[in-house]
Amino acid sequence: MTDQRRLRWLLRRGMKELDVMVMRYHTHRYPQAPEAERAGFVHLLETVEDPDLWSWTMGYAQTPPEYVELVAQLRIHR
């Protein structure tokens, strides 16, 4: 239960647009995503700053290789 509470907290971003995107991903993709993708999503939420995440998902900046597949999934849920 604690892990779910922590994840819910991490889903709250500083930008409303990111809140919507990560919540949509969490609702629609996360439950059936492979374990590695779920772990990568949590790592992304813990370590990536909102402006960087926004730039990657909007295509304004190149996504680092370790996040390319995950950011592609986030783009689906924009």
Sequence and secondary structure as in RCSB ss.txt:
>XXXX:A:sequence
MTDQRRLRWLLRRGMKELDVMVMRYHTHRYPQAPEAERAGFVHLLETVEDPDLWSWTMGYAQTPPEYVELVAQLR
IHR
>XXXX:A:secstr
 HHHHHHHHHT  SSHHHHHHHHHHHHHTGGGS HHHHHHHHHHHHH  HHHHHHHHHTSS   GGGHHHHHHHH
HT 
